């Protein structure tokens, strides 16, 4: 029995955990319950940097943008930033500090990860910081900064133009640091070559191997990334997060079910991780292990009782088992908690009612209430208008059924459901 049923598809949410990356050093900023754009700034030792001016401007020429200063804890917030389609440019107003590493993550609503970018920069590559795609309920930005005066550039050849001999750098960047610089400029092939050189000197180094794995994945070589991830596990079997990310890569290759052993081990290492529970639920579902998927959802809800993804997964399972009343209750709770997706939640609640055996007129009236709330929230939600028409038809209210079907056909004139709606309209009594 598959746990992936039509109700989950109605949300267009997809497999969420695939975009989860390994955590950046600072994680407090990635809190999906807080609206706005939140950020934190620390040095490479993890010390917060206060009184640093952060500027965000719309990604359009001439926009003046706005600035805020970091707090004593190194945090900042742009709480009322509009959802600008082409995103925002972030810069530091500082002659002392530059962004060394970054991690930017945006969620659409409180579920789907819309953007997840991380990498390293040098003082002269600050313009390579990705555009902030603030298109959801919250955006988290974690910045690691370093002093410009302490930056160590690659060693220049003696007598190179514009490089006096007396100004030679104290040391050359390590191969790993050079790989970071290459990635900042988008040169993943060069970065991987540099890491191969470093691994020739330290063949079992898990950090170097994992960097290589992540860069291979970003370059599109997920098979190679999985292979290198396995080497990391051999070298550091208790390291957390590795197996979870590998499962994501395996899912990209259509091999999520094969990741179950990895994820079960990750569950041992991180028993309170909702991300691991979600990944295992999806993996069990892909493998057709419905009972294990149901157990994993219950464990997931025990960890994160109000997580929308977990509640949706539970509703899916209840629907698949014929517990439509239980699924309806969850959808109504989600509709009340998330106004941005209330149209789909009310729609799913109504469908759950209509899917039960022996639907009564009282059931139809409850479903009509749900569908009406759906179209009230989103008047352009075609599927809800169609279901509303069907519910009124079952109740014998032909006038309202006709009105709902007409609304549906104004929004959708070509789907198979539209053909059926036209036939029903023709068959309806004149009054």
C-alpha positions, 0 to 999 in steps of 0.5 A: 500500500502506498502512502502517497495519495492524492491528498498530498499531491494536492499540496504540490509540496514534493519531497521536502528533505532533498534540499536539506544540506549539512548544518552551517556552524550557526543554526539558531537563525534557521527557525521556520516559525519566525517571519521576515529575514533573520540573520546572524554574523560571527567570526571564524571562531564563532564569536558574534560580531556586534554593530556591523552594518548589513544592507539589503537592497532590491535586485534592481539598479538604483534601489537604495535599500535599507540597513540594520546593525547587528545586535550584541549577539551578532543577529539582525532582522529585516522583519517587513521585507516584501516578497520581491520577485527578483530577490535582494542583494546583501552587502556589508558596510565595512572596511574591516570585515568581509564575508568569508562563508555564508548559508542562506535558506528561504522557506515558502510558507513553513514547508518547502525550502525554496533556496538553500545556498552556502559557500565561501568567498574572498574579499574580492569576490563579495559580489558572488554572494547569491541573491536572497530569494525572499519568497516565503514566510522566512529567510535565514542568513548565517554569515561567517566573517573575517578581517580583511587585514588578515586575509591571506592571498595565494602566493604570487610569483616573484616579480609579478606585475604590481606585486612588490617583493616586500609585500609577499603574503605570509603564507599561501592558502592551503589546497582546501582554502584554494578549493573554497575560493574556486567554488566561490567563483563557480569553478567546481571542477577546479575545486575538486582537482584541488581537493584531490591533491589535498587527499593525495597527502591526507587520503583518509581525511573525512573533512576533505572527502566530504568537501569533495562529495558536496562539490561533486553533488553541486556539479551534478555528479551525485553518483560520485558524491554518494561514493565519496560520502561512503568513504566519509562514513568509513572514516568517521562512522559516528558523524551525523548528517552525512547519511541524511544528505547522501539519502537526498542525493540517492533520491535525486537518482530515484534510489531513495528506497535504497537509502533506508539502511543509511537513514536507519543508522542516522536515526540512531545517531539523531533520534530527535531529528525531525528531518531524519524522521521525514526522510525515513517516512519518504524512503519507507513510502518509496519502498512500499513499506506502509507499516514502517512509514506509518510508525515513522510518522508517529515518531516524527509527530512525537518529535515535532507535534505541530510540524505541517509536513508531519501532520500532512503525512499523518493525514495521507496515512489516515486517508489510505486507511479509510480514516477520512474523519481523522484526515479531515480533522488534520486538514482543518487544523492546518487550514486554521494554522496556515492562511497561505495554504488554507485553500488547499487544506479546506479543499482536502478536508472536503474531499476527505468527507466526500471519500467516505463510504455512505456519504449522507446529506449532512456530510455533503453540507460539511463538505460544502462548507469546506469547499466554500471556505476554500474558494473564499480563500482563493476564488481562482482555485478551480478544483475546489469549484468543481468539487463544490458543484459535485457536492451541491449536485449530490444535495440536489441543489441544482442552481448552486451546482450550476453556478459552481460548475460555471465558475470552474469552467471559467478557470479550467476549460480543457481538463478531463474534469472540465469535460465532465462538468460540461456534460453535467451542466447539460444534464442538469434540469433547467431550474 
